[in-house]
Amino acid sequence: MKAIIAVAAALVAGAAFAQSGADVLKAKGCNNCHEADKKKVGPSFKDIAAKKKSEAELVAKLKEGKGHPKVAASDAELKAAVQHVLATK
């Protein structure tokens, strides 16, 4: 029983430290090439969201480096970043 409580507490603590999508974009350097509403080196987040690619497709593209430089981030970080980008319509 104590082990279950310890695992649950660790999961809750980990969730409290999860970064928001905007924080991930900043921390991973995405804002160096992209802006919310203006094209920089890469397309704006609004343009990316307008193409209506699936969340899974964008996460895979970032994770595998297909058509975009590979991003060193956890699956949770990539998912948070992509969700933030897709919400910028």
C-alpha positions in Angstrom: 0.0 0.0 0.0 2.8 2.4 0.9 4.4 1.7 -2.5 1.2 2.6 -4.3 1.0 5.9 -2.4 4.7 6.7 -3.2 4.2 6.0 -6.9 1.0 8.2 -7.0 2.9 11.0 -5.2 5.8 10.8 -7.7 3.4 11.0 -10.6 1.6 14.0 -9.2 4.9 15.7 -8.5 6.1 15.0 -12.0 3.0 16.4 -13.5 3.5 19.6 -11.5 6.9 20.1 -13.1 5.7 19.5 -16.7 6.5 22.4 -18.9 3.8 24.3 -20.9 4.0 24.2 -24.7 5.2 27.8 -24.8 7.9 27.0 -22.3 9.1 24.0 -24.4 9.1 26.1 -27.6 11.3 28.7 -25.8 13.6 26.1 -24.1 14.2 24.0 -27.2 15.0 27.1 -29.4 11.9 26.9 -31.6 11.4 30.6 -31.3 14.8 31.2 -33.0 13.2 30.1 -36.4 9.5 30.5 -35.8 7.1 33.1 -34.4 3.4 32.9 -33.7 2.2 35.0 -36.5 5.2 35.9 -38.7 7.5 33.9 -41.0 11.1 33.9 -39.8 13.5 31.2 -41.0 10.6 28.7 -40.8 6.9 29.2 -41.1 4.8 30.9 -38.4 3.0 28.7 -35.9 -0.3 30.0 -37.4 0.8 28.8 -40.8 1.8 25.4 -39.4 -1.6 25.1 -37.6 -3.5 26.1 -40.7 -2.1 23.1 -42.6 -4.1 21.0 -40.2 -1.6 18.2 -39.8 -2.3 15.7 -37.1 -0.6 16.1 -33.7 0.9 12.7 -34.1 2.3 13.5 -37.5 4.0 16.7 -36.3 5.4 15.0 -33.2 6.9 12.3 -35.4 8.3 14.9 -37.8 10.1 16.6 -34.9 11.2 13.4 -33.2 12.6 11.8 -36.4 13.9 14.9 -38.1 11.9 14.4 -41.3 11.5 17.8 -43.1 12.6 19.5 -39.9 15.8 19.3 -37.8 15.5 16.6 -35.2 14.5 18.0 -31.8 16.0 16.6 -28.6 13.0 16.5 -26.4 10.8 13.9 -24.5 7.6 12.7 -26.0 5.7 14.7 -23.4 7.6 17.9 -24.3 7.1 17.4 -28.0 3.4 16.8 -27.5 3.0 19.9 -25.4 4.8 22.0 -28.0 2.8 20.7 -30.9 -0.5 21.2 -29.0 0.5 24.8 -28.3 1.4 25.4 -32.0 -1.9 23.8 -33.2 -3.9 26.0 -30.8 -2.4 29.2 -32.4 -4.9 29.2 -35.3 
